[in-house]
Structures are given as structure tokens and as C-alpha cells.
């Protein structure tokens, strides 16, 4: 957890090996691990420094785009295409440039 806090939630760290078995045999295994105060303080300050209004706006925009994409996907799935001309016309109506998958 200390390493996660040190990197502000990123998970690209190596976990230091604590040799628990060796420490337990010696009787020096701590009951609780401690977090250095500087790591705790900087991790605690990180969310306070974030612009929550901008983050909320970005989330709302992402959610709206996802909803629009779902609606388009459902519409395209329900589309009955009689021939290539119908498909090309439907794509043109949506402003989508068709591609050819012929070899």
C-alpha cells in the first residue's frame, strides 16, 4: 500500500521483499506495517489538489459519448440492409465514410 500511495495509485512498482518467514523465525516480524509520514502526507494532499469540477465535467462528457455510441450501435444493429447501396446511403446519412473490406 505504501508503494501505491507513493506513486499516487499507479501500479508500476516493485514490491520490496520483507522476508516475513525469516523475520518470524527471529521473532522480529512487526504486527502492523507502518507508512512513512511524508508518503502519507503527500498521498493525502493529492486528491485535495485535483480539480474536482474539471474531473466531474470530463466524466459527464465521457458518459455522454458512451451513451451516444451505444445508441448508434443499437441503431446499426437494427438496420436491415437490402444491398450495398442501402448501406452506403445509411452511412452517408450518418456522416460516416464507408470502407471496403474486399481483398
N, C-alpha and C positions, 0 to 999 in steps of 0.2 A: 504494500500500500504506500509505503514511503516513496518508493521509486515512481509510482503512478502520480503521486502528488507532486513530486519534484519536477516531473515532465508535464504537469497540468493536464493529466488524463491521457496522454499519449501512451501507447503500449509498446514502444520500440526500445525497450530497455532490457538489460540482462539482470536477472535476479541474483544478487550475491548469495553464495552458498554459506549457510550458517553452521554447517557440521553439527546438526542437532544431536545425532547419536553420540558423537564424541563429547559434546558439552554435557549431555545427560549422564554419561558414564562418569564424568568428572564431578557431577553434581553442580555444575555452573550454568545450567540451562535456565534462562530467565522465564518467569511466569508470564510476563507480558513484554512485547516488544515496545520500544519507545520510538517516538518520532522527534527528530531534531527540531527545536523551536523555530529556526529560520525557515525550514521546509514548511512547517505548519503555517507560519505567518504568511509566507508568500502564496501558498495554496489557498489560504482563506481570503487573501486580498484579490486573487484572480477574478472570481465572479463579481466582486464589487466593482472592478474596473471595466467590466463588459458593459456595452451599451445595450441594455435590455430592450429599449424601444426599437432599435435597429434590428436586433435579433428577432423580435416578435414580427416586425414587418417582413423580414426575409422569410420567416416561417409561413406567414399568411400568403405571400407570393408563391412559394413553393407548393403550398397546399392547393392554391387556385390552379396553378399549372397542372398539377397531378389530376385534379378533378376534371379539367378541360380535356386532358389526354385520355382519361377513362371514358368520357362521353364520346370522344372521337373514335376510340377503339370499339366501343359498343355499336356506334353507328356504322362503322366499316364492317364489323362482323355481321350485322343485319342486312347489309347491302346485297341485293341479288343482282348479279351481273350476267346479262344475257350474252354479251360479246365484248370484245376489246374496245369497241367504240363507246359502249356504255361506261366502261371502266375509266377510259381516258376522259370522258365528259364529266364524270363524277369527281375525278381527281382535279380537273381544271376548275370546277365549281368551288372546290375547297382551297384552291391556290397551291396544290401540291404537284410538283413536277414528277411525272411517272418515269420509271426506269425500265429497261429491258433486261430480262434475265435469260434471254435466248443465248445459246452458245454460238 
